[in-house]
């Protein structure tokens, strides 16, 4: 697990991990909130933060690909195995961002269903 964290780049993987921790905190706040209006606001934050994680993951991949293509353009001799390895590493941040996105939407869906059930 930590291997992928360092391969994906500590900057973007760290930002994605922080976003995931914030999603978990907001989920707990939404679950324990007694104020119905506040619960709806927290639920919106969960979806928005999940989308932010997805976008950050894609941004991390695009920056990695941009740097790789810049190196190829400069005339470096790149083997297909090295190129495939670079594509694999650049995909780590986007996969992590997508996982966080899916988890946040599952949390949102569950809390939204619970909120709808208790408010009616």
Biopython code that builds the backbone (N, CA, C, O; Angstrom):
import numpy as np
from Bio.PDB.StructureBuilder import StructureBuilder

atoms = [
    (1, "UNK", "N", (0.829, -1.195, 0.000)),
    (1, "UNK", "CA", (0.000, 0.000, 0.000)),
    (1, "UNK", "C", (0.869, 1.254, 0.000)),
    (1, "UNK", "O", (0.656, 2.162, -0.803)),
    (2, "UNK", "N", (1.854, 1.300, 0.906)),
    (2, "UNK", "CA", (2.723, 2.474, 0.958)),
    (2, "UNK", "C", (3.587, 2.564, -0.291)),
    (2, "UNK", "O", (4.007, 3.654, -0.681)),
    (3, "UNK", "N", (3.853, 1.427, -0.917)),
    (3, "UNK", "CA", (4.626, 1.419, -2.158)),
    (3, "UNK", "C", (3.912, 2.258, -3.216)),
    (3, "UNK", "O", (4.535, 3.072, -3.899)),
    (4, "UNK", "N", (2.600, 2.054, -3.346)),
    (4, "UNK", "CA", (1.832, 2.811, -4.332)),
    (4, "UNK", "C", (1.732, 4.285, -3.956)),
    (4, "UNK", "O", (1.676, 5.155, -4.825)),
    (5, "UNK", "N", (1.709, 4.555, -2.655)),
    (5, "UNK", "CA", (1.654, 5.948, -2.210)),
    (5, "UNK", "C", (2.892, 6.696, -2.698)),
    (5, "UNK", "O", (2.781, 7.802, -3.227)),
    (6, "UNK", "N", (4.067, 6.099, -2.524)),
    (6, "UNK", "CA", (5.295, 6.765, -2.943)),
    (6, "UNK", "C", (5.477, 6.737, -4.454)),
    (6, "UNK", "O", (6.018, 7.682, -5.027)),
    (7, "UNK", "N", (5.035, 5.668, -5.105)),
    (7, "UNK", "CA", (5.128, 5.623, -6.567)),
    (7, "UNK", "C", (4.229, 6.671, -7.212)),
    (7, "UNK", "O", (4.596, 7.274, -8.220)),
    (8, "UNK", "N", (3.059, 6.886, -6.632)),
    (8, "UNK", "CA", (2.118, 7.857, -7.188)),
    (8, "UNK", "C", (2.552, 9.296, -6.975)),
    (8, "UNK", "O", (1.997, 10.209, -7.586)),
    (9, "UNK", "N", (3.523, 9.503, -6.130)),
    (9, "UNK", "CA", (4.008, 10.847, -5.843)),
    (9, "UNK", "C", (3.410, 11.368, -4.562)),
    (9, "UNK", "O", (2.190, 11.491, -4.452)),
    (10, "UNK", "N", (4.250, 11.678, -3.585)),
    (10, "UNK", "CA", (3.740, 12.099, -2.279)),
    (10, "UNK", "C", (2.874, 13.360, -2.331)),
    (10, "UNK", "O", (1.985, 13.522, -1.495)),
    (11, "UNK", "N", (3.110, 14.242, -3.279)),
    (11, "UNK", "CA", (2.343, 15.485, -3.337)),
    (11, "UNK", "C", (0.858, 15.203, -3.604)),
    (11, "UNK", "O", (0.001, 15.560, -2.796)),
    (12, "UNK", "N", (0.561, 14.568, -4.728)),
    (12, "UNK", "CA", (-0.843, 14.325, -5.068)),
    (12, "UNK", "C", (-1.460, 13.238, -4.204)),
    (12, "UNK", "O", (-2.631, 13.331, -3.836)),
    (13, "UNK", "N", (-0.693, 12.215, -3.879)),
    (13, "UNK", "CA", (-1.241, 11.159, -3.021)),
    (13, "UNK", "C", (-1.517, 11.710, -1.624)),
    (13, "UNK", "O", (-2.488, 11.313, -0.980)),
    (14, "UNK", "N", (-0.670, 12.621, -1.157)),
    (14, "UNK", "CA", (-0.905, 13.263, 0.136)),
    (14, "UNK", "C", (-2.149, 14.132, 0.114)),
    (14, "UNK", "O", (-2.954, 14.102, 1.045)),
    (15, "UNK", "N", (-2.305, 14.913, -0.963)),
    (15, "UNK", "CA", (-3.506, 15.744, -1.075)),
    (15, "UNK", "C", (-4.763, 14.886, -1.133)),
    (15, "UNK", "O", (-5.773, 15.211, -0.508)),
    (16, "UNK", "N", (-4.699, 13.796, -1.880)),
    (16, "UNK", "CA", (-5.860, 12.908, -1.973)),
    (16, "UNK", "C", (-6.168, 12.256, -0.631)),
    (16, "UNK", "O", (-7.334, 12.082, -0.277)),
    (17, "UNK", "N", (-5.133, 11.897, 0.115)),
    (17, "UNK", "CA", (-5.353, 11.300, 1.439)),
    (17, "UNK", "C", (-5.983, 12.300, 2.396)),
    (17, "UNK", "O", (-6.846, 11.940, 3.196)),
    (18, "UNK", "N", (-5.553, 13.556, 2.314)),
    (18, "UNK", "CA", (-6.143, 14.597, 3.161)),
    (18, "UNK", "C", (-7.614, 14.798, 2.799)),
    (18, "UNK", "O", (-8.462, 14.923, 3.683)),
    (19, "UNK", "N", (-7.916, 14.829, 1.504)),
    (19, "UNK", "CA", (-9.311, 14.967, 1.075)),
    (19, "UNK", "C", (-10.135, 13.792, 1.590)),
    (19, "UNK", "O", (-11.272, 13.976, 2.024)),
    (20, "UNK", "N", (-9.568, 12.581, 1.544)),
    (20, "UNK", "CA", (-10.290, 11.407, 2.035)),
    (20, "UNK", "C", (-10.552, 11.503, 3.538)),
    (20, "UNK", "O", (-11.639, 11.160, 4.004)),
    (21, "UNK", "N", (-9.564, 11.965, 4.290)),
    (21, "UNK", "CA", (-9.768, 12.134, 5.733)),
    (21, "UNK", "C", (-10.841, 13.180, 6.019)),
    (21, "UNK", "O", (-11.653, 13.005, 6.928)),
    (22, "UNK", "N", (-10.849, 14.262, 5.248)),
    (22, "UNK", "CA", (-11.878, 15.291, 5.420)),
    (22, "UNK", "C", (-13.256, 14.711, 5.095)),
    (22, "UNK", "O", (-14.236, 15.023, 5.772)),
    (23, "UNK", "N", (-13.333, 13.871, 4.062)),
    (23, "UNK", "CA", (-14.607, 13.225, 3.728)),
    (23, "UNK", "C", (-15.092, 12.380, 4.902)),
    (23, "UNK", "O", (-16.276, 12.405, 5.238)),
    (24, "UNK", "N", (-14.189, 11.639, 5.522)),
    (24, "UNK", "CA", (-14.581, 10.809, 6.664)),
    (24, "UNK", "C", (-15.064, 11.659, 7.836)),
    (24, "UNK", "O", (-16.044, 11.310, 8.494)),
    (25, "UNK", "N", (-14.377, 12.778, 8.100)),
    (25, "UNK", "CA", (-14.788, 13.668, 9.191)),
    (25, "UNK", "C", (-16.158, 14.275, 8.894)),
    (25, "UNK", "O", (-17.022, 14.318, 9.769)),
    (26, "UNK", "N", (-16.354, 14.741, 7.669)),
    (26, "UNK", "CA", (-17.636, 15.339, 7.291)),
    (26, "UNK", "C", (-18.753, 14.291, 7.358)),
    (26, "UNK", "O", (-19.882, 14.610, 7.732)),
    (27, "UNK", "N", (-18.441, 13.054, 7.000)),
    (27, "UNK", "CA", (-19.434, 11.982, 7.094)),
    (27, "UNK", "C", (-19.870, 11.765, 8.535)),
    (27, "UNK", "O", (-21.058, 11.605, 8.813)),
    (28, "UNK", "N", (-18.910, 11.761, 9.450)),
    (28, "UNK", "CA", (-19.245, 11.604, 10.871)),
    (28, "UNK", "C", (-20.072, 12.792, 11.347)),
    (28, "UNK", "O", (-21.050, 12.617, 12.073)),
    (29, "UNK", "N", (-19.684, 14.003, 10.942)),
    (29, "UNK", "CA", (-20.442, 15.190, 11.338)),
    (29, "UNK", "C", (-21.871, 15.142, 10.798)),
    (29, "UNK", "O", (-22.813, 15.519, 11.494)),
    (30, "UNK", "N", (-22.028, 14.681, 9.569)),
    (30, "UNK", "CA", (-23.372, 14.576, 8.991)),
    (30, "UNK", "C", (-24.190, 13.511, 9.705)),
    (30, "UNK", "O", (-25.401, 13.660, 9.867)),
    (31, "UNK", "N", (-23.536, 12.443, 10.129)),
    (31, "UNK", "CA", (-24.262, 11.353, 10.784)),
    (31, "UNK", "C", (-24.730, 11.732, 12.179)),
    (31, "UNK", "O", (-25.794, 11.289, 12.612)),
    (32, "UNK", "N", (-23.952, 12.547, 12.895)),
    (32, "UNK", "CA", (-24.310, 12.875, 14.278)),
    (32, "UNK", "C", (-25.058, 14.195, 14.407)),
    (32, "UNK", "O", (-25.527, 14.535, 15.493)),
    (33, "UNK", "N", (-25.175, 14.939, 13.314)),
    (33, "UNK", "CA", (-25.834, 16.242, 13.371)),
    (33, "UNK", "C", (-27.329, 16.088, 13.643)),
    (33, "UNK", "O", (-28.011, 15.274, 13.021)),
    (34, "UNK", "N", (-27.815, 16.882, 14.577)),
    (34, "UNK", "CA", (-29.249, 16.876, 14.905)),
    (34, "UNK", "C", (-30.026, 17.877, 14.047)),
    (34, "UNK", "O", (-31.232, 17.733, 13.848)),
    (35, "UNK", "N", (-29.326, 18.884, 13.544)),
    (35, "UNK", "CA", (-29.944, 19.925, 12.735)),
    (35, "UNK", "C", (-30.134, 19.412, 11.302)),
    (35, "UNK", "O", (-29.166, 19.041, 10.640)),
    (36, "UNK", "N", (-31.366, 19.395, 10.836)),
    (36, "UNK", "CA", (-31.667, 18.843, 9.514)),
    (36, "UNK", "C", (-31.035, 19.668, 8.393)),
    (36, "UNK", "O", (-30.526, 19.106, 7.424)),
    (37, "UNK", "N", (-31.065, 20.993, 8.517)),
    (37, "UNK", "CA", (-30.462, 21.842, 7.487)),
    (37, "UNK", "C", (-28.957, 21.632, 7.420)),
    (37, "UNK", "O", (-28.371, 21.600, 6.338)),
    (38, "UNK", "N", (-28.344, 21.489, 8.577)),
    (38, "UNK", "CA", (-26.897, 21.275, 8.639)),
    (38, "UNK", "C", (-26.533, 19.922, 8.016)),
    (38, "UNK", "O", (-25.499, 19.793, 7.360)),
    (39, "UNK", "N", (-27.386, 18.922, 8.226)),
    (39, "UNK", "CA", (-27.153, 17.600, 7.637)),
    (39, "UNK", "C", (-27.145, 17.671, 6.116)),
    (39, "UNK", "O", (-26.307, 17.045, 5.467)),
    (40, "UNK", "N", (-28.062, 18.419, 5.555)),
    (40, "UNK", "CA", (-28.130, 18.559, 4.098)),
    (40, "UNK", "C", (-26.866, 19.236, 3.574)),
    (40, "UNK", "O", (-26.345, 18.858, 2.525)),
    (41, "UNK", "N", (-26.380, 20.227, 4.297)),
    (41, "UNK", "CA", (-25.147, 20.913, 3.897)),
    (41, "UNK", "C", (-23.966, 19.953, 3.946)),
    (41, "UNK", "O", (-23.162, 19.915, 3.015)),
    (42, "UNK", "N", (-23.851, 19.170, 5.034)),
    (42, "UNK", "CA", (-22.757, 18.200, 5.159)),
    (42, "UNK", "C", (-22.824, 17.178, 4.024)),
    (42, "UNK", "O", (-21.791, 16.796, 3.475)),
    (43, "UNK", "N", (-24.031, 16.734, 3.671)),
    (43, "UNK", "CA", (-24.178, 15.762, 2.583)),
    (43, "UNK", "C", (-23.669, 16.333, 1.260)),
    (43, "UNK", "O", (-23.037, 15.626, 0.475)),
    (44, "UNK", "N", (-23.944, 17.602, 1.018)),
    (44, "UNK", "CA", (-23.426, 18.245, -0.189)),
    (44, "UNK", "C", (-21.911, 18.311, -0.201)),
    (44, "UNK", "O", (-21.285, 18.152, -1.249)),
    (45, "UNK", "N", (-21.319, 18.547, 0.967)),
    (45, "UNK", "CA", (-19.862, 18.576, 1.072)),
    (45, "UNK", "C", (-19.252, 17.216, 0.745)),
    (45, "UNK", "O", (-18.194, 17.146, 0.121)),
    (46, "UNK", "N", (-19.908, 16.145, 1.158)),
    (46, "UNK", "CA", (-19.377, 14.804, 0.889)),
    (46, "UNK", "C", (-19.280, 14.575, -0.620)),
    (46, "UNK", "O", (-18.258, 14.094, -1.110)),
    (47, "UNK", "N", (-20.335, 14.916, -1.352)),
    (47, "UNK", "CA", (-20.312, 14.757, -2.807)),
    (47, "UNK", "C", (-19.261, 15.650, -3.456)),
    (47, "UNK", "O", (-18.537, 15.214, -4.351)),
    (48, "UNK", "N", (-19.181, 16.891, -3.008)),
    (48, "UNK", "CA", (-18.235, 17.831, -3.605)),
    (48, "UNK", "C", (-16.792, 17.416, -3.349)),
    (48, "UNK", "O", (-15.948, 17.517, -4.239)),
    (49, "UNK", "N", (-16.509, 16.953, -2.143)),
    (49, "UNK", "CA", (-15.149, 16.522, -1.827)),
    (49, "UNK", "C", (-14.775, 15.254, -2.593)),
    (49, "UNK", "O", (-13.621, 15.085, -2.985)),
    (50, "UNK", "N", (-15.737, 14.370, -2.806)),
    (50, "UNK", "CA", (-15.474, 13.188, -3.625)),
    (50, "UNK", "C", (-15.124, 13.571, -5.049)),
    (50, "UNK", "O", (-14.212, 13.001, -5.647)),
    (51, "UNK", "N", (-15.850, 14.535, -5.589)),
    (51, "UNK", "CA", (-15.551, 15.013, -6.933)),
    (51, "UNK", "C", (-14.191, 15.701, -6.978)),
    (51, "UNK", "O", (-13.458, 15.558, -7.956)),
    (52, "UNK", "N", (-13.848, 16.443, -5.930)),
    (52, "UNK", "CA", (-12.529, 17.070, -5.853)),
    (52, "UNK", "C", (-11.432, 16.014, -5.879)),
    (52, "UNK", "O", (-10.416, 16.205, -6.547)),
    (53, "UNK", "N", (-11.614, 14.913, -5.173)),
    (53, "UNK", "CA", (-10.625, 13.834, -5.174)),
    (53, "UNK", "C", (-10.467, 13.253, -6.575)),
    (53, "UNK", "O", (-9.351, 12.978, -7.016)),
    (54, "UNK", "N", (-11.572, 13.068, -7.264)),
    (54, "UNK", "CA", (-11.517, 12.546, -8.633)),
    (54, "UNK", "C", (-10.725, 13.488, -9.540)),
    (54, "UNK", "O", (-9.868, 13.050, -10.307)),
    (55, "UNK", "N", (-11.018, 14.771, -9.444)),
    (55, "UNK", "CA", (-10.344, 15.761, -10.290)),
    (55, "UNK", "C", (-8.862, 15.864, -9.932)),
    (55, "UNK", "O", (-8.021, 15.964, -10.825)),
    (56, "UNK", "N", (-8.529, 15.840, -8.642)),
    (56, "UNK", "CA", (-7.120, 15.881, -8.242)),
    (56, "UNK", "C", (-6.361, 14.660, -8.751)),
    (56, "UNK", "O", (-5.213, 14.776, -9.180)),
    (57, "UNK", "N", (-6.991, 13.501, -8.705)),
    (57, "UNK", "CA", (-6.353, 12.293, -9.227)),
    (57, "UNK", "C", (-6.072, 12.404, -10.712)),
    (57, "UNK", "O", (-4.991, 12.039, -11.174)),
    (58, "UNK", "N", (-7.042, 12.905, -11.460)),
    (58, "UNK", "CA", (-6.843, 13.077, -12.901)),
    (58, "UNK", "C", (-5.772, 14.130, -13.185)),
    (58, "UNK", "O", (-4.962, 13.968, -14.098)),
    (59, "UNK", "N", (-5.773, 15.210, -12.400)),
    (59, "UNK", "CA", (-4.758, 16.243, -12.577)),
    (59, "UNK", "C", (-3.365, 15.678, -12.327)),
    (59, "UNK", "O", (-2.428, 15.983, -13.065)),
    (60, "UNK", "N", (-3.227, 14.860, -11.293)),
    (60, "UNK", "CA", (-1.937, 14.224, -11.016)),
    (60, "UNK", "C", (-1.475, 13.362, -12.174)),
    (60, "UNK", "O", (-0.293, 13.366, -12.521)),
    (61, "UNK", "N", (-2.394, 12.623, -12.776)),
    (61, "UNK", "CA", (-2.023, 11.793, -13.919)),
    (61, "UNK", "C", (-1.631, 12.653, -15.111)),
    (61, "UNK", "O", (-0.637, 12.367, -15.778)),
    (62, "UNK", "N", (-2.393, 13.696, -15.385)),
    (62, "UNK", "CA", (-2.084, 14.538, -16.537)),
    (62, "UNK", "C", (-0.747, 15.251, -16.383)),
    (62, "UNK", "O", (-0.016, 15.414, -17.361)),
    (63, "UNK", "N", (-0.423, 15.673, -15.182)),
    (63, "UNK", "CA", (0.880, 16.310, -14.962)),
    (63, "UNK", "C", (1.998, 15.294, -15.161)),
    (63, "UNK", "O", (3.028, 15.615, -15.753)),
    (64, "UNK", "N", (1.804, 14.067, -14.669)),
    (64, "UNK", "CA", (2.800, 13.015, -14.881)),
    (64, "UNK", "C", (2.973, 12.684, -16.354)),
    (64, "UNK", "O", (4.098, 12.514, -16.825)),
    (65, "UNK", "N", (1.872, 12.591, -17.081)),
    (65, "UNK", "CA", (1.953, 12.316, -18.517)),
    (65, "UNK", "C", (2.606, 13.467, -19.267)),
    (65, "UNK", "O", (3.374, 13.242, -20.203)),
    (66, "UNK", "N", (2.309, 14.693, -18.866)),
    (66, "UNK", "CA", (2.916, 15.858, -19.507)),
    (66, "UNK", "C", (4.431, 15.819, -19.354)),
    (66, "UNK", "O", (5.161, 16.063, -20.314)),
    (67, "UNK", "N", (4.901, 15.513, -18.153)),
    (67, "UNK", "CA", (6.349, 15.420, -17.930)),
    (67, "UNK", "C", (6.963, 14.279, -18.736)),
    (67, "UNK", "O", (8.063, 14.419, -19.270)),
    (68, "UNK", "N", (6.259, 13.152, -18.828)),
    (68, "UNK", "CA", (6.773, 12.020, -19.603)),
    (68, "UNK", "C", (6.850, 12.367, -21.085)),
    (68, "UNK", "O", (7.842, 12.061, -21.746)),
    (69, "UNK", "N", (5.820, 12.997, -21.601)),
    (69, "UNK", "CA", (5.831, 13.368, -23.014)),
    (69, "UNK", "C", (6.884, 14.430, -23.303)),
    (69, "UNK", "O", (7.463, 14.453, -24.389)),
    (70, "UNK", "N", (7.133, 15.303, -22.344)),
    (70, "UNK", "CA", (8.179, 16.310, -22.509)),
    (70, "UNK", "C", (9.542, 15.630, -22.605)),
    (70, "UNK", "O", (10.381, 16.043, -23.405)),
    (71, "UNK", "N", (9.774, 14.590, -21.798)),
    (71, "UNK", "CA", (11.039, 13.861, -21.849)),
    (71, "UNK", "C", (11.183, 13.117, -23.174)),
    (71, "UNK", "O", (12.274, 13.066, -23.741)),
    (72, "UNK", "N", (10.100, 12.545, -23.665)),
    (72, "UNK", "CA", (10.148, 11.838, -24.950)),
    (72, "UNK", "C", (10.411, 12.824, -26.078)),
    (72, "UNK", "O", (11.171, 12.531, -27.001)),
    (73, "UNK", "N", (9.785, 13.989, -26.005)),
    (73, "UNK", "CA", (9.945, 15.005, -27.043)),
    (73, "UNK", "C", (11.374, 15.528, -27.110)),
    (73, "UNK", "O", (11.852, 15.902, -28.181)),
    (74, "UNK", "N", (12.054, 15.553, -25.974)),
    (74, "UNK", "CA", (13.417, 16.090, -25.952)),
    (74, "UNK", "C", (14.416, 15.165, -26.631)),
    (74, "UNK", "O", (15.598, 15.498, -26.722)),
    (75, "UNK", "N", (13.967, 14.017, -27.107)),
    (75, "UNK", "CA", (14.834, 13.144, -27.877)),
    (75, "UNK", "C", (15.445, 12.012, -27.081)),
    (75, "UNK", "O", (16.339, 11.325, -27.575)),
    (76, "UNK", "N", (14.986, 11.805, -25.871)),
    (76, "UNK", "CA", (15.511, 10.698, -25.077)),
    (76, "UNK", "C", (15.078, 9.380, -25.712)),
    (76, "UNK", "O", (13.981, 9.268, -26.260)),
    (77, "UNK", "N", (15.950, 8.395, -25.628)),
    (77, "UNK", "CA", (15.632, 7.069, -26.148)),
    (77, "UNK", "C", (14.819, 6.323, -25.098)),
    (77, "UNK", "O", (15.350, 5.918, -24.064)),
    (78, "UNK", "N", (13.539, 6.144, -25.365)),
    (78, "UNK", "CA", (12.620, 5.540, -24.408)),
    (78, "UNK", "C", (12.213, 4.157, -24.915)),
    (78, "UNK", "O", (11.726, 4.015, -26.037)),
    (79, "UNK", "N", (12.417, 3.147, -24.081)),
    (79, "UNK", "CA", (11.989, 1.800, -24.454)),
    (79, "UNK", "C", (10.489, 1.653, -24.179)),
    (79, "UNK", "O", (9.939, 2.370, -23.343)),
    (80, "UNK", "N", (9.835, 0.735, -24.875)),
    (80, "UNK", "CA", (8.403, 0.515, -24.616)),
    (80, "UNK", "C", (8.125, 0.088, -23.174)),
    (80, "UNK", "O", (7.095, 0.457, -22.608)),
    (81, "UNK", "N", (9.026, -0.680, -22.581)),
    (81, "UNK", "CA", (8.832, -1.108, -21.191)),
    (81, "UNK", "C", (8.881, 0.090, -20.244)),
    (81, "UNK", "O", (8.104, 0.164, -19.291)),
    (82, "UNK", "N", (9.785, 1.018, -20.503)),
    (82, "UNK", "CA", (9.885, 2.217, -19.669)),
    (82, "UNK", "C", (8.643, 3.087, -19.834)),
    (82, "UNK", "O", (8.143, 3.650, -18.860)),
    (83, "UNK", "N", (8.151, 3.197, -21.049)),
    (83, "UNK", "CA", (6.940, 3.977, -21.305)),
    (83, "UNK", "C", (5.730, 3.348, -20.610)),
    (83, "UNK", "O", (4.916, 4.053, -20.014)),
    (84, "UNK", "N", (5.616, 2.023, -20.689)),
    (84, "UNK", "CA", (4.501, 1.336, -20.025)),
    (84, "UNK", "C", (4.585, 1.500, -18.510)),
    (84, "UNK", "O", (3.562, 1.683, -17.850)),
    (85, "UNK", "N", (5.786, 1.436, -17.958)),
    (85, "UNK", "CA", (5.956, 1.642, -16.516)),
    (85, "UNK", "C", (5.564, 3.048, -16.105)),
    (85, "UNK", "O", (4.955, 3.246, -15.054)),
    (86, "UNK", "N", (5.912, 4.027, -16.933)),
    (86, "UNK", "CA", (5.533, 5.404, -16.642)),
    (86, "UNK", "C", (4.031, 5.616, -16.698)),
    (86, "UNK", "O", (3.468, 6.344, -15.880)),
    (87, "UNK", "N", (3.382, 4.979, -17.664)),
    (87, "UNK", "CA", (1.923, 5.076, -17.750)),
    (87, "UNK", "C", (1.261, 4.427, -16.536)),
    (87, "UNK", "O", (0.258, 4.928, -16.027)),
    (88, "UNK", "N", (1.829, 3.306, -16.075)),
    (88, "UNK", "CA", (1.283, 2.636, -14.894)),
    (88, "UNK", "C", (1.411, 3.528, -13.673)),
    (88, "UNK", "O", (0.461, 3.671, -12.903)),
    (89, "UNK", "N", (2.576, 4.129, -13.491)),
    (89, "UNK", "CA", (2.799, 4.990, -12.328)),
    (89, "UNK", "C", (1.909, 6.226, -12.393)),
    (89, "UNK", "O", (1.381, 6.667, -11.372)),
    (90, "UNK", "N", (1.740, 6.786, -13.589)),
    (90, "UNK", "CA", (0.906, 7.990, -13.692)),
    (90, "UNK", "C", (-0.563, 7.680, -13.426)),
    (90, "UNK", "O", (-1.331, 8.577, -13.078)),
    (91, "UNK", "N", (-0.957, 6.430, -13.586)),
    (91, "UNK", "CA", (-2.356, 6.052, -13.346)),
    (91, "UNK", "C", (-2.681, 5.864, -11.873)),
    (91, "UNK", "O", (-3.857, 5.811, -11.510)),
    (92, "UNK", "N", (-1.676, 5.762, -11.018)),
    (92, "UNK", "CA", (-1.918, 5.487, -9.600)),
    (92, "UNK", "C", (-2.753, 6.593, -8.966)),
    (92, "UNK", "O", (-3.692, 6.304, -8.224)),
    (93, "UNK", "N", (-2.430, 7.851, -9.244)),
    (93, "UNK", "CA", (-3.182, 8.945, -8.618)),
    (93, "UNK", "C", (-4.629, 8.982, -9.094)),
    (93, "UNK", "O", (-5.537, 9.246, -8.306)),
    (94, "UNK", "N", (-4.846, 8.717, -10.375)),
    (94, "UNK", "CA", (-6.233, 8.756, -10.857)),
    (94, "UNK", "C", (-7.039, 7.581, -10.312)),
    (94, "UNK", "O", (-8.228, 7.735, -10.032)),
    (95, "UNK", "N", (-6.425, 6.421, -10.155)),
    (95, "UNK", "CA", (-7.137, 5.277, -9.568)),
    (95, "UNK", "C", (-7.481, 5.570, -8.111)),
    (95, "UNK", "O", (-8.594, 5.288, -7.666)),
    (96, "UNK", "N", (-6.538, 6.131, -7.373)),
    (96, "UNK", "CA", (-6.776, 6.474, -5.968)),
    (96, "UNK", "C", (-7.893, 7.514, -5.855)),
    (96, "UNK", "O", (-8.765, 7.408, -4.993)),
    (97, "UNK", "N", (-7.857, 8.522, -6.736)),
    (97, "UNK", "CA", (-8.912, 9.531, -6.739)),
    (97, "UNK", "C", (-10.270, 8.941, -7.068)),
    (97, "UNK", "O", (-11.278, 9.341, -6.486)),
    (98, "UNK", "N", (-10.306, 7.984, -8.003)),
    (98, "UNK", "CA", (-11.584, 7.339, -8.350)),
    (98, "UNK", "C", (-12.109, 6.487, -7.202)),
    (98, "UNK", "O", (-13.314, 6.447, -6.956)),
    (99, "UNK", "N", (-11.210, 5.809, -6.500)),
    (99, "UNK", "CA", (-11.636, 5.005, -5.347)),
    (99, "UNK", "C", (-12.245, 5.908, -4.278)),
    (99, "UNK", "O", (-13.289, 5.586, -3.709)),
    (100, "UNK", "N", (-11.593, 7.037, -4.007)),
    (100, "UNK", "CA", (-12.120, 7.982, -3.020)),
    (100, "UNK", "C", (-13.474, 8.520, -3.484)),
    (100, "UNK", "O", (-14.396, 8.666, -2.681)),
    (101, "UNK", "N", (-13.590, 8.812, -4.772)),
    (101, "UNK", "CA", (-14.843, 9.300, -5.342)),
    (101, "UNK", "C", (-15.970, 8.292, -5.130)),
    (101, "UNK", "O", (-17.064, 8.662, -4.703)),
    (102, "UNK", "N", (-15.709, 7.031, -5.424)),
    (102, "UNK", "CA", (-16.730, 5.987, -5.269)),
    (102, "UNK", "C", (-17.102, 5.811, -3.800)),
    (102, "UNK", "O", (-18.282, 5.684, -3.472)),
    (103, "UNK", "N", (-16.109, 5.803, -2.916)),
    (103, "UNK", "CA", (-16.384, 5.658, -1.485)),
    (103, "UNK", "C", (-17.219, 6.835, -0.985)),
    (103, "UNK", "O", (-18.155, 6.649, -0.208)),
    (104, "UNK", "N", (-16.881, 8.046, -1.431)),
    (104, "UNK", "CA", (-17.642, 9.214, -0.972)),
    (104, "UNK", "C", (-19.087, 9.151, -1.455)),
    (104, "UNK", "O", (-19.999, 9.538, -0.724)),
    (105, "UNK", "N", (-19.306, 8.671, -2.669)),
    (105, "UNK", "CA", (-20.678, 8.565, -3.157)),
    (105, "UNK", "C", (-21.449, 7.454, -2.460)),
    (105, "UNK", "O", (-22.658, 7.577, -2.265)),
    (106, "UNK", "N", (-20.776, 6.377, -2.083)),
    (106, "UNK", "CA", (-21.443, 5.329, -1.299)),
    (106, "UNK", "C", (-21.832, 5.883, 0.068)),
    (106, "UNK", "O", (-22.943, 5.648, 0.544)),
    (107, "UNK", "N", (-20.910, 6.623, 0.702)),
    (107, "UNK", "CA", (-21.221, 7.242, 1.995)),
    (107, "UNK", "C", (-22.367, 8.239, 1.850)),
    (107, "UNK", "O", (-23.276, 8.269, 2.680)),
    (108, "UNK", "N", (-22.323, 9.054, 0.797)),
    (108, "UNK", "CA", (-23.385, 10.028, 0.565)),
    (108, "UNK", "C", (-24.728, 9.329, 0.358)),
    (108, "UNK", "O", (-25.738, 9.729, 0.937)),
    (109, "UNK", "N", (-24.731, 8.290, -0.465)),
    (109, "UNK", "CA", (-25.973, 7.578, -0.748)),
    (109, "UNK", "C", (-26.552, 6.969, 0.527)),
    (109, "UNK", "O", (-27.754, 7.068, 0.773)),
    (110, "UNK", "N", (-25.707, 6.344, 1.332)),
    (110, "UNK", "CA", (-26.179, 5.743, 2.578)),
    (110, "UNK", "C", (-26.716, 6.769, 3.547)),
    (110, "UNK", "O", (-27.786, 6.579, 4.125)),
    (111, "UNK", "N", (-25.979, 7.865, 3.734)),
    (111, "UNK", "CA", (-26.442, 8.908, 4.653)),
    (111, "UNK", "C", (-27.684, 9.617, 4.128)),
    (111, "UNK", "O", (-28.567, 9.987, 4.902)),
    (112, "UNK", "N", (-27.750, 9.805, 2.820)),
    (112, "UNK", "CA", (-28.922, 10.451, 2.233)),
    (112, "UNK", "C", (-30.162, 9.576, 2.417)),
    (112, "UNK", "O", (-31.241, 10.083, 2.723)),
    (113, "UNK", "N", (-30.010, 8.279, 2.232)),
    (113, "UNK", "CA", (-31.141, 7.369, 2.441)),
    (113, "UNK", "C", (-31.555, 7.369, 3.906)),
    (113, "UNK", "O", (-32.746, 7.369, 4.216)),
    (114, "UNK", "N", (-30.577, 7.368, 4.808)),
    (114, "UNK", "CA", (-30.877, 7.403, 6.238)),
    (114, "UNK", "C", (-31.558, 8.716, 6.612)),
    (114, "UNK", "O", (-32.515, 8.731, 7.387)),
    (115, "UNK", "N", (-31.054, 9.821, 6.053)),
    (115, "UNK", "CA", (-31.625, 11.145, 6.323)),
    (115, "UNK", "C", (-33.061, 11.228, 5.803)),
    (115, "UNK", "O", (-33.939, 11.754, 6.488)),
    (116, "UNK", "N", (-33.301, 10.717, 4.609)),
    (116, "UNK", "CA", (-34.656, 10.735, 4.040)),
    (116, "UNK", "C", (-35.612, 9.879, 4.862)),
    (116, "UNK", "O", (-36.782, 10.224, 5.030)),
    (117, "UNK", "N", (-35.107, 8.765, 5.370)),
    (117, "UNK", "CA", (-35.937, 7.855, 6.158)),
    (117, "UNK", "C", (-36.307, 8.466, 7.508)),
    (117, "UNK", "O", (-37.438, 8.322, 7.973)),
    (118, "UNK", "N", (-35.344, 9.151, 8.135)),
    (118, "UNK", "CA", (-35.609, 9.726, 9.458)),
    (118, "UNK", "C", (-36.400, 11.021, 9.381)),
    (118, "UNK", "O", (-37.120, 11.351, 10.323)),
    (119, "UNK", "N", (-36.286, 11.773, 8.276)),
    (119, "UNK", "CA", (-36.990, 13.054, 8.188)),
    (119, "UNK", "C", (-38.452, 12.890, 7.774)),
    (119, "UNK", "O", (-39.257, 13.800, 7.974)),
    (120, "UNK", "N", (-38.798, 11.748, 7.203)),
    (120, "UNK", "CA", (-40.205, 11.578, 6.788)),
    (120, "UNK", "C", (-41.025, 10.808, 7.798)),
    (120, "UNK", "O", (-42.217, 10.589, 7.586)),
]
sb = StructureBuilder()
sb.init_structure("model")
sb.init_model(0)
sb.init_chain("A")
sb.init_seg("    ")
for serial, (resi, resn, name, xyz) in enumerate(atoms, 1):
    if name == "N":
        sb.init_residue(resn, " ", resi, " ")
    sb.init_atom(name, np.array(xyz, "f"), 0.0, 1.0, " ", f" {name:<3s}", serial, name[0])
structure = sb.get_structure()
